[in-house]
Amino acid sequence: MDVNPNSTGKALPPLDAATPEQVAVRFRELRDRFDQDAAHATDESGWKSLRDAWLGRKSGLLTQVTDTWLKPSKPELKRAVGQALNELKAHVEAALDSRRAIIEAAAEQTSIAREREDLSLPGVVRPLGSRHPLRQTFEEIERIFLSLGYSVVAGPEMETPYYNFEALNIPEHHPARDNMDTFYMAAPFTESVQDKPFAEGAQGKPLLLRTHTSPMQIRTMEKQQPPVRIIVPGKVYRRDNPDATHGFMFHQIEGLAVDTDITFCDFKGTVEYFVREFLGPKVKTRLRPSYFPFTEPSVEVDATCVFCGGKGCNVCKQSGWIELFGAGMVDPAVYGFVNYDAKKFSGFAFGMGVERLTQLKYNINDLQLYFQNDVRFLRQFA
């Protein structure tokens, strides 16, 4: 007997039972059919279809049993039919609740299994970025001088000839400008040392790309009286042909300290402290006489070769020493441009190439590697 009208499209047939025993047989067949249908309800949609087919108020099978079997039954069979119907209804409801719990538990386990990470699988390699080696050197140098009480200042990369040359004791026709040849802008122009806008029809000087970060030393001294202790990091430009040791753009950090009673000993102690902090405590320094227009006396700061420990190698040309940067005591002539009393104040200045120091620290033999964006090179500094 097909008792599921939802699946067959047929109505429930009459009870066709004359005794309580026959009633029990018919309800047992109905119960067996429900159990078969429940076994096929393995997901939520199947469970809902099973519930609607058996417990639906209008067309559910139990509703049909009430209308087709219970109500028209003979008086002597009503009690048996009603009791069997209640037992069947209780069985259906209990089975539906049990089946629903099983389905929900299975769905939860499936969801957990889907979301769980399999730790036995190989991991996904996600490449991580890192700071550029030049940026790392910048930050390390800044850290060292900040610990000494210096401040970090920045300034424009496009400068006036006055701040880039003249205020640093490099007059217009001074031979020191030959190795600082740079790039000049077609416009705008400046007509005075105060950077006034170029008047229409007047003769002025073109702006240029700074050849060092020293102009910010002048600008800082113009704005404040000593004590002054600053470092100036940034890009600088010169008309050099790119090769392993040169480039038309590179990076510098220049420093300045001005106060009363600053001596050459203060300068030497600062330099030695920086070199030991940057290259290691075993590195020694020496000062060689040199010349710079804005310092007097001027020196070149050398350090024992970090590759051979001062014993001599191809890098240091068997000398055991490597040149680091130029420095010296501020020339009193510079103070005249910023209205400092040269008899009262003294100080020292230095300028170091960041690329060169990075090459020494990380044993890099070609300056052009910094700007080629080769991941194989940059990955070494992650």
Sequence and secondary structure as in RCSB ss.txt:
>XXXX:A:sequence
MDVNPNSTGKALPPLDAATPEQVAVRFRELRDRFDQDAAHATDESGWKSLRDAWLGRKSGLLTQVTDTWLKPSKP
ELKRAVGQALNELKAHVEAALDSRRAIIEAAAEQTSIAREREDLSLPGVVRPLGSRHPLRQTFEEIERIFLSLGY
SVVAGPEMETPYYNFEALNIPEHHPARDNMDTFYMAAPFTESVQDKPFAEGAQGKPLLLRTHTSPMQIRTMEKQQ
PPVRIIVPGKVYRRDNPDATHGFMFHQIEGLAVDTDITFCDFKGTVEYFVREFLGPKVKTRLRPSYFPFTEPSVE
VDATCVFCGGKGCNVCKQSGWIELFGAGMVDPAVYGFVNYDAKKFSGFAFGMGVERLTQLKYNINDLQLYFQNDV
RFLRQFA
>XXXX:A:secstr
    HHHH         SSHHHHHHHHHHHHHHHHHHHHT  SHHHHHHHHHHHH TTT HHHHHIIIIITTS H
HHHHHHHHHHHHHHHHHHHHHHHHHHHHHHHHHHHHHHHHS  TTS           HHHHHHHHHHHHHHTTT 
EE    SEE HHHHTGGGT  TT GGGGGG   EEEEEEE STT  B  TT   EEEEE SSSTHHHHHHHHH  
S EEEEEEEEEE     SSS  SEEEEEEEEEEETT  HHHHHHHHHHHHHHHH TT  EEEEEEEETTEEEEEE
EEEE TTTTTS  TTTTTSSEEEEEEEEEE HHHHTTTT  TTT EEEEEEEEHHHHHHHHHT   GGGGGS  H
HHHGGG 
